[in-house]
């Protein structure tokens, strides 16, 4: 899973023997994420993507707030061999439609509060999977 991407391979290699060490510290809450937790979550997401039919080279469009969950989704997408397409959370539905119809992602992940509004947009553009993800690591993508 890690061999297909230089960045993922080297990040994981640098974490070996440091599984319980802090990988990410959230300044606003002082919570920490260990190397082990981060990579386990990313690997779980990669498995979800692969098991849902996402293929290497497929695009995964994402319109979520900046968070550890978003980073784990990024790494999971990379581990699955797919292409991560981040979209600004401030984009309007019309702007999202432009990007989705142009990029033709297989999966679109957004905040649950926008799912009803953006599912129609995604379906219009032929997106196969529309899932949700929050900054607290919840949503249909991780449940």
N, C-alpha and C positions, 0 to 999 in steps of 0.2 A: 504494500500500500504506500509506503514512504519512498520507495525506489523511483517512482515515476516523477518526482518533483524535487529539484535541488534544494529549494528553501525548506520544504517540509522535512526532507531527509536530514539536513544539517541542524535544524531546530531540534528535532527529536534526538539526534545523536548527542547534541550538547546537553540534553536533559538527562541522559543516562546516569544513574547513580544519584540523581537529585530529585527523585520522584516526589518527595514530601517538601522540597524547598519551594519557596515562593516564586512563582512565575509572573503573576500579575498582582499588583496591590491597587485597590480602589481607594483613592484619596478621600473621596467624600464620605465613605463609610469605614475606611481602614480595613475592610474585608480583604482577604487574600485568596488567590487561586493557585493551587500547587501545579507543578509541571504535570503530575500524574492526572489530576482532575481535568486540566485543560485538554490534554491529549486523549484521555478516555472519552470526554464529551465530543471532541472532534471526530474521533474514530466511530463513535456511535452515530453521529450525523452522517458520516461518509457511508456507513452501512445502510442507513435509512435511504439515502439517495440511490445507492446501487440497487438495493432491493426493490425500489419503486420503479426501476427501469432507466434511471439516469445513466447515460453512457459517457465514456471519455470523449471530451470535445463538446458535449452539450453545454449550453449556457444556463446558469442559475442566476436569475435576476432577483435582487434583494432591495426592498425599501423598508428598512428598519432603522431605529435610532442606534447611535454608536453605543456598543456594550460588549461585555465579554461574550455574550451569546452570539453577537454578530461576528466576533473574531473566531469563535469556535465553528460557526457556519462557514466562514471563509476557509479555514483550515480543512474542514470536512469536505468542502467542494474541491479543494486542491487535491486532497487524498483520493477522492473519487475520480480524479482525472478530468474534472469539468472546469468550466470557465466561470469565474465569479464576476457578476455584473452589478456593482453597487449603484443604487439610485438614491438621489437626495430625498430625504423624508419630506421636504417642503414641496416637491413636485406635485402639480395638480393632476387629476385624472387624465386630462388631455395630454399632458407631458408624458405621463406614464404610458399612455397608449402609443405615443410616438416611439418611445424606446422599446416597448415590448414588440410592436409590429415590425420595427426595424431589426432588432437583434434576434427575434424568434427564439426566446429561451424555452426550455422544456419545463422549467419550474420557476414559479414566482413566489417569493415569500414576502409577506407584509405584516404590519401590526394588526392584531385582531380587530382593532377599532375601525380599520379601513377595509376589512374583508368583503363586506357586502358591496360596497361601492366599486372595489377594484376587481372582483371576480368577473363581472361582466366585461370589463375592459380587457382582462387577461384572456377570457374566452374568445372575444372578438379577434384577438391577435393569434389565436391558435395555441395558447399555452396549455399544456397537458395537465400540469399539477399546480394548484394554488393553495399554499399553506401559510400558516401564521407563525410568528416568532416574536416574543417579547424580550425586553431587556432583562427580565428576571428568569430567563431560560424556561419559559413555558410557551405553549402554542402547539398547534397540530404537527409541526415539524419535529418536535422533540418528545411528544407524549405518546 
